[in-house]
Amino acid sequence: MHIRKDIPAVSLSEAQRTVDHWIRTVGVRYFSPLTNMAVLAEETGEVARIMARRYGDQSFKAGENDNLADELADLLWVTIAIANQCDIDLTEAFTANLRKKTERDAQRHVNNPKLQSEDK
């Protein structure tokens, strides 16, 4: 993964504040939560389309967007917007989720024979 050295890393808290500020100034106001859920589904579909064409059996159509990074950033943006609307601190949520996965899956993946082979 390439991380630009001239751009400082952004924490989840900073990202939430940045998205909130942008939405309230440039974007005027938040879309309704239901609209943001629809946008999340739309952006997920755009990521799926690129993945299907890059790694699946489909090919890109002429002029079709192949910018996976931009589409993932769109997904992150709307996820952050929804978290802001629902008063969710993503740092706390991510930390709790990581703890849950670590405890639940402590042995699950290392004991999964499907994950033992690198040739898949």
N, C-alpha and C positions, 0 to 999 in steps of 0.2 A: 504494500500500500504506500502510495506516495503522499506525503504530507508536506505542504508548502511551509517553508521556514519563515517566510515573510508575513504569514497570516497567523495570529495567535490562536491557540485552541480555544474553543468555546465550550463552556460547561452547559449542562442541560438547563440550569437556572438562568444563565445568560441568554441562552436560546429562547427560553420562554419569555423573558423580558423583552428581547429584541422583536420577537413575533408580535407580542402584545402592543409594543410601541408602534410598529409598522402598521398593524391593522387599525389602530386608533387614529393614526395620522394620515398615512397614504391610502389605506383601505377604507377609511371613514368609520366603519364599525364591523363587528363580527357578523358573519352570516349566521343564520339560525343553526342550532346544533344539528337539526335534521339535514339542512343543506350541506353542512360540513361533513356529515356522515356520507351523503351521496358523493361529495367531492372525494372523500377518502376511497370510496369504492371505485370511482372513475380513475383515480391515480393508481390504485392497485391494478386495475385492468391495463393501464399503460405500461406498468412494470412487467406484467405478465406477457403482454404482447412482445416486448423487447426480448424477454427471456425465451419465449417460444421461438422467436426468429434466430436468436444467437445460438441457443443451445438445443433447440428442438428441431423438428423436421420442416418447419416453415421457413420461407425466405422473405427478406424485406421487399416491400413494394418500392417502386421508384419514388424518391423524395420522402420516404417514411423516416421518422425520427428514430435514431439509434443511440440516443444519449441516456444511457441507464443511470448515470450519476445524477443528472438533472431530474429524472423521474423519481428516483429514490429521495432526492432532496424535497421534491414536491410532496411526497408521502410523509416525510418527516415534518414538513411545515404544517400540513393540515392536522397531523397527529398532535403537534404542539398546540395548535389553535383549539382543538377539541379539549385537550387537557386544561388549557387556560380557562375555557368556558365552564368547565366542570370543577374548577378549583382543585385540580390535581397537581401536586408537586411531583414532576417527573423524576427528579433526583431521588426522592423518597420512594416513589413507586418502582423505579428501576432497581434500587437497592433491595427492597423487599422481594421483588420478583427474582432477582439473582439468588438471594438467600433461599427462597422457596425451591428453585430449580436445583441448587447445590445440595440441599438436604434431601429432596425427593429423588434425585437422579445420581446420588453418590456412587452407586454401583450399577445402575441400570445400563449406562452406555458402555462401560468397560466390559460388562458381561454380555453384551449383545454381539452374537457371532456375525451378524450382518455388517458390523462396523470393523471387524478384524481384518478384512481384506481391503487393500488399497486399489485393486484393479476394477472398481465399479465406477 
